[in-house]
Amino acid sequence: MKIPSSMFLLIGLLAPSTAIGRVWYVKPDSTGDAPTIQAAMDSAIAGDEVLLAPGTYSRANQGDDGQPLGSNMLVIKGGVRLRGEAGAEVTILDGRPIPPFEGGRVILIRDAGEVVIEDLTISHGYIFSSGAGIAAYFEAFPIIRNCIFRDNRTGNVGSGAGVACYRGRIENCMFEDNRAGVESSGGAISCGPAVITGCMFRGNSARSHGGTSGGAIRSTGALISDCVFERNAIGGDHGGVSGGALSDHGGLVLQRCLFIGNWAGGRGAYSFGGAVAIEGTARITECVFVDNYAEQGVGAAASSTGLADVTIERCTFIDNTNAIRANTGAVRSSIIIGSRDQICAASFAVSCSNFIPTQAGEVCGTDGGGNFSADPQFCATDPAMSRNFLLQSDSPCAPGSHPDGADCGIIGASPVGCESVATEPVSWSAFKHLFR
């Protein structure tokens, strides 16, 4: 039966319309739709947006919830979006305390479901427990985009000075100079299986008397992609310290990240993983590790402990104090140059990889075939300085150019990006004796 067109019109008139949430506009001088961010948040309902005009929002003009042992400048309501109108650089939530109080968290999210926070700078939060910048507890799933976290601190038992959450998404954010305190972990982020993508981590740290992990991130099963980790550190006076930039406790997936100048160590401390430390399974692909350092320990670029099973594929390691230390797993299609103790793991299978030693480093594990030693022929004269790791078209690491004819595809983290400059590769037989 054909339905009359008038019936479609009637159905359209009777159908409920899609609700469009209200925008609550807040200004630092209290002349907006509500006098403070919290007042706007309290008035908003799910689907609304709290939009902040440019300026600095501090405890002096915003207040806090008055809790004596860790106040919160702002408590987020479920389903309400918080956004800076003109971007993070000019929209600042400054958590510095009001005397005589000693500190407080900037944002608390608790049992709020999915919450979106974007285009804000969150700085100077300080709290004894976790999440000085943002803490998401219980049934909370924060989506944090285009934010800057700067100079947030946790106390002696806190973790995740910038963000502490279990699940969530953190996208295109900058984490700079955040610090977790004594016996704490995750200078920038402490999380479970969160998704972290497109972020910059610079100068974050966790320093203690030992037993800490993750100068930038301490996670369990995170998916981390397209991030840069630069000059993050972890250290202590005694005990184990791990993961100058990143420490994961099982299930890590790490893709297309750059680790440069990260550091793990401290006076009298046993340290490992100047860039990445792993306790559990992990898959690391298309990552670059440059000039990372592990003092009095091992695995300046990547290190694993216990029964960790790590797969490293299509990665590039340049000038790390020692590149990889692990128990079980595999290294495939990777470039390792300019490092001491390049790779040592009794059960590792190493295949289709290019090694160039600078000192009497040892390469151990199982030779899986296709390994060799040759100049990778990067496009850049100084790839570490320029951060250009593209290959020349005639590189022995380029597809179809393997010196022994092996079908290894691309070796290293980056593809071909410039024309050829001919050089003569060296056979793997000259380097194979280092396996034992």
C-alpha positions in Angstrom: 0.0 0.0 0.0 1.3 3.4 -0.9 1.5 5.8 2.0 0.2 9.3 1.2 2.8 12.1 1.2 0.6 14.0 3.7 1.2 11.1 6.2 5.0 11.7 6.0 4.3 15.4 6.8 2.2 14.4 9.8 4.9 12.0 11.1 7.5 14.7 10.7 5.4 17.1 12.8 4.8 14.6 15.5 8.4 13.3 15.8 10.4 14.7 18.7 13.0 17.3 17.7 16.7 16.8 18.5 17.5 18.9 21.6 20.1 21.5 21.1 21.9 22.2 24.4 22.4 25.7 25.8 25.7 27.4 25.8 26.7 28.9 29.2 29.2 31.7 28.5 31.6 32.5 31.3 34.1 35.4 31.6 36.9 35.8 34.1 35.4 39.1 35.3 32.1 37.3 36.2 30.0 39.2 33.7 28.9 36.2 31.6 25.8 33.9 31.9 27.1 32.8 35.3 29.6 34.4 37.7 31.9 31.3 37.8 32.7 28.2 35.8 31.3 26.1 38.7 28.1 28.1 38.8 27.6 27.6 35.1 28.3 23.8 35.5 25.8 23.5 38.3 23.1 25.2 36.2 23.9 23.2 33.0 22.2 19.9 32.1 23.4 17.0 29.9 24.0 18.3 26.4 24.9 21.8 27.4 28.3 23.5 26.9 30.2 25.7 29.3 32.2 28.0 27.1 35.0 30.1 28.5 36.1 33.5 27.2 39.8 34.1 26.9 41.6 34.9 30.2 42.9 33.4 33.4 40.5 31.6 35.7 42.1 31.3 39.2 41.0 30.2 42.6 41.0 33.9 43.5 38.1 34.6 41.0 36.6 31.2 40.9 36.9 29.8 44.4 36.9 26.0 45.1 34.8 23.4 46.9 36.4 24.2 50.3 37.6 20.7 51.1 40.5 21.0 53.5 42.5 18.0 52.3 42.5 18.5 48.6 40.0 21.0 47.3 38.8 21.0 43.7 38.6 24.2 41.7 35.9 22.7 39.5 33.7 19.6 39.6 32.5 18.5 36.2 28.9 17.4 35.7 28.1 14.4 33.4 27.2 15.1 29.8 28.4 18.8 29.9 31.2 20.0 27.6 33.8 22.4 28.9 35.6 24.4 26.2 37.9 27.4 25.8 36.5 29.7 23.2 39.8 30.9 21.7 42.1 27.9 22.4 44.3 26.7 25.2 47.1 29.3 24.9 44.8 32.1 26.0 42.3 30.2 28.2 43.9 29.2 31.5 42.7 27.4 34.5 45.3 28.3 37.2 45.1 26.1 40.2 47.5 28.0 42.5 46.1 28.0 46.0 44.6 30.8 48.0 46.6 31.3 51.2 46.7 29.9 53.8 45.8 26.7 51.8 48.7 24.7 50.3 47.1 23.4 47.2 44.2 21.8 45.4 43.2 20.0 42.2 42.0 21.9 39.2 39.3 19.6 37.8 37.5 16.6 39.4 35.3 14.2 37.3 33.5 11.6 39.4 30.8 9.1 38.2 30.0 11.5 35.3 30.2 9.1 32.4 31.6 10.7 29.2 32.8 14.2 29.6 34.5 16.4 27.0 37.2 19.0 28.0 39.0 20.9 25.2 41.0 24.0 24.3 42.2 24.8 27.9 45.5 25.2 29.7 45.4 23.5 33.1 48.3 24.6 35.3 49.6 24.8 38.9 47.4 22.1 40.4 48.8 20.5 43.5 47.3 17.7 45.5 48.7 15.1 47.8 46.8 12.3 46.0 46.4 11.7 42.2 45.4 13.9 39.4 46.5 17.4 40.3 45.3 18.7 36.9 42.4 16.4 36.2 41.3 13.4 38.2 38.6 11.1 36.7 37.2 8.6 39.2 34.8 5.6 39.2 32.4 5.7 36.2 34.1 8.6 34.4 35.3 8.6 30.8 37.1 11.9 30.0 37.7 12.9 26.4 40.4 15.6 26.6 41.4 17.4 23.4 43.8 20.2 22.5 44.7 21.0 26.1 48.0 22.1 27.7 49.0 20.7 31.1 51.8 22.6 32.7 53.5 22.6 36.1 51.1 20.4 37.9 52.3 18.4 41.0 51.3 15.5 43.1 52.4 14.8 46.7 54.1 11.7 48.2 51.5 9.1 47.3 49.9 10.7 44.2 50.3 9.7 40.6 49.4 11.3 37.3 50.2 14.9 38.1 48.6 16.1 34.8 45.8 13.5 34.4 44.8 10.5 36.5 42.1 8.3 34.9 41.4 4.7 34.2 39.8 4.8 30.7 39.5 7.8 28.5 40.9 9.5 25.4 43.6 12.2 25.4 44.2 13.8 22.0 46.5 16.5 20.7 47.6 17.7 24.2 50.8 19.2 25.5 52.2 17.9 28.9 55.1 20.1 30.1 57.0 20.2 33.4 54.5 18.1 35.4 55.8 16.1 38.3 54.8 13.2 40.5 56.1 13.3 44.0 57.9 10.8 46.3 57.0 7.2 45.7 54.6 8.3 42.9 54.4 7.4 39.2 53.3 9.1 36.0 54.6 12.6 36.0 52.1 13.6 33.3 49.5 10.8 33.1 48.5 7.8 35.2 46.0 5.6 33.5 44.6 2.1 32.6 43.7 1.1 29.1 43.3 4.7 27.9 43.9 6.0 24.3 46.5 8.7 24.0 47.3 10.1 20.6 49.0 13.1 19.0 50.4 14.4 22.3 53.7 16.1 23.3 55.4 15.1 26.6 58.3 17.4 27.5 60.2 17.7 30.8 57.8 15.7 33.0 59.3 13.7 35.9 58.7 11.4 38.8 61.5 11.5 41.4 61.5 9.5 44.6 63.3 7.3 47.0 62.7 4.3 44.7 60.0 2.1 43.3 58.6 4.7 40.9 57.7 4.3 37.2 56.9 6.5 34.2 58.4 9.9 34.1 55.7 11.0 31.7 53.2 8.1 31.6 52.4 5.2 33.9 49.8 3.0 32.3 48.3 -0.5 32.2 47.4 -1.6 28.6 47.3 1.9 27.0 47.1 2.5 23.3 49.6 5.3 22.6 50.2 6.6 19.1 51.8 9.5 17.2 53.3 11.1 20.4 56.6 12.8 21.1 58.4 12.2 24.4 61.3 14.6 25.0 63.5 15.0 28.1 61.3 13.2 30.5 63.0 11.7 33.6 62.6 9.3 36.5 65.0 8.9 39.3 65.5 8.0 43.0 68.0 7.5 45.8 67.5 3.8 46.1 65.3 0.9 44.8 64.2 0.4 41.2 63.1 3.1 38.9 61.7 2.4 35.5 60.5 4.2 32.4 62.1 7.6 32.0 59.2 8.4 29.6 56.8 5.5 29.7 56.1 2.6 32.0 53.4 0.1 31.2 52.3 -2.9 33.2 50.7 -5.1 30.6 49.0 -4.9 27.2 50.8 -1.8 25.8 50.3 -0.9 22.1 52.8 1.8 21.1 52.8 3.2 17.5 54.6 5.9 15.6 56.1 7.7 18.6 59.4 9.6 19.0 61.5 9.2 22.2 64.4 11.6 22.5 66.7 12.4 25.4 64.7 10.6 28.1 66.4 9.4 31.3 66.0 6.8 34.0 68.3 6.6 37.0 69.4 8.2 40.2 72.0 7.9 43.0 72.3 4.3 44.0 69.2 3.3 42.1 68.8 0.3 39.8 67.2 1.8 36.7 65.9 0.4 33.4 64.0 1.7 30.4 65.4 5.2 29.8 62.5 5.6 27.3 60.2 2.7 27.8 59.9 0.0 30.6 57.5 -2.9 30.2 56.1 -5.4 32.7 53.8 -7.6 30.6 53.0 -7.9 26.9 53.7 -5.0 24.5 53.8 -4.3 20.8 56.0 -1.4 19.7 55.8 -0.4 16.0 57.3 2.4 13.8 58.8 4.2 16.8 62.1 6.1 16.9 64.4 6.2 20.0 67.2 8.8 20.0 69.8 9.6 22.8 67.9 7.9 25.7 69.8 7.0 28.8 69.5 4.5 31.7 72.0 5.2 34.5 73.3 2.2 36.4 70.8 0.0 34.6 69.9 -1.4 31.2 67.7 -0.8 28.2 68.1 2.9 27.6 65.6 2.8 24.8 63.3 -0.1 25.7 63.5 -2.6 28.6 61.2 -5.3 30.0 61.2 -7.3 33.2 59.9 -10.6 34.5 57.9 -12.6 32.0 57.3 -9.6 29.7 56.8 -10.6 26.0 57.7 -7.7 23.7 57.4 -7.4 20.0 59.4 -4.6 18.4 58.8 -4.0 14.7 60.0 -1.4 12.2 61.6 0.8 14.8 64.8 3.0 14.6 67.3 3.3 17.5 70.1 5.9 17.3 72.7 6.8 19.9 71.1 5.3 23.0 73.4 4.2 25.8 72.0 0.7 25.3 69.1 0.0 23.1 67.0 -3.0 24.1 67.0 -5.4 27.0 64.3 -7.9 27.5 63.5 -11.6 28.3 61.3 -12.9 25.5 59.8 -11.5 22.3 61.0 -10.4 18.9 62.8 -7.6 17.0 61.9 -7.3 13.3 62.8 -4.9 10.6 64.5 -2.4 12.8 67.6 -0.2 12.6 69.9 -0.1 15.7 73.0 2.2 15.4 75.4 4.0 17.6 74.5 2.3 20.9 76.4 0.3 23.5 75.0 -3.2 24.3 72.6 -2.9 21.3 70.3 -5.8 22.1 70.6 -8.6 24.5 67.7 -11.0 25.3 68.3 -14.7 25.5 64.9 -15.7 24.0 64.6 -12.8 21.5 64.3 -13.7 17.8 66.0 -11.0 15.7 65.2 -10.8 12.0 65.5 -8.4 9.0 67.4 -5.8 11.1 70.3 -3.5 10.5 72.9 -3.1 13.3 75.9 -0.8 13.4 77.9 -0.9 16.7 80.1 1.9 18.0 81.6 0.0 20.9 82.0 -3.6 21.9 78.3 -4.2 22.3 76.8 -7.6 22.3 73.9 -8.8 20.2 72.3 -12.0 21.5 69.2 -14.0 21.0 68.2 -16.0 18.0 69.2 -15.0 14.5 65.9 -15.1 12.6 67.6 -14.3 9.2 67.8 -11.3 7.0 70.1 -9.3 9.4 73.0 -7.2 8.2 75.2 -4.2 9.0 75.3 -1.2 6.7 74.8 2.5 6.6 71.0 3.1 6.6 71.4 6.0 4.3 69.0 8.5 5.9 68.0 11.5 3.8 69.2 13.9 6.5 72.9 14.3 7.3 72.1 14.4 11.0 68.7 12.6 11.4 68.8 12.9 15.2 69.1 16.7 15.1 66.7 17.3 12.2 64.3 14.5 13.3 64.2 13.4 9.7 64.5 9.6 9.6 63.3 9.1 6.0 65.4 6.8 3.8 67.2 7.4 0.6 65.7 5.4 -2.3 68.8 3.2 -2.6 69.1 2.6 1.2 69.7 -1.1 2.1 66.7 -0.6 4.4 64.4 0.3 1.5 62.1 -2.3 0.0 63.8 -4.4 -2.6 67.3 -3.2 -1.6 68.3 -5.7 1.0 72.1 -6.5 0.6 71.4 -10.2 0.7 68.2 -10.1 -1.3 65.9 -10.9 1.6 62.3 -9.9 1.3 62.1 -7.7 4.4 60.1 -4.7 3.1 60.9 -1.4 4.9 63.4 -1.6 7.7 63.2 1.1 10.3 60.4 3.5 11.3 60.3 5.7 8.2 59.7 5.1 4.5 61.8 6.3 1.5 61.7 10.0 1.2 64.5 11.2 -1.1 66.6 10.2 -4.1 69.5 7.8 -4.0 73.2 8.3 -3.0 75.1 5.1 -3.8 77.1 3.4 -1.0 78.4 -0.1 -0.6 76.6 -2.2 2.1 78.4 -4.6 4.4 77.3 -8.2 4.6 75.7 -9.6 7.8 78.5 -12.2 8.0 80.9 -9.5 9.2 78.6 -8.8 12.2 76.9 -12.1 12.8 79.6 -13.3 15.2 78.2 -10.9 17.8 75.2 -13.2 18.3 75.7 -15.8 21.0 
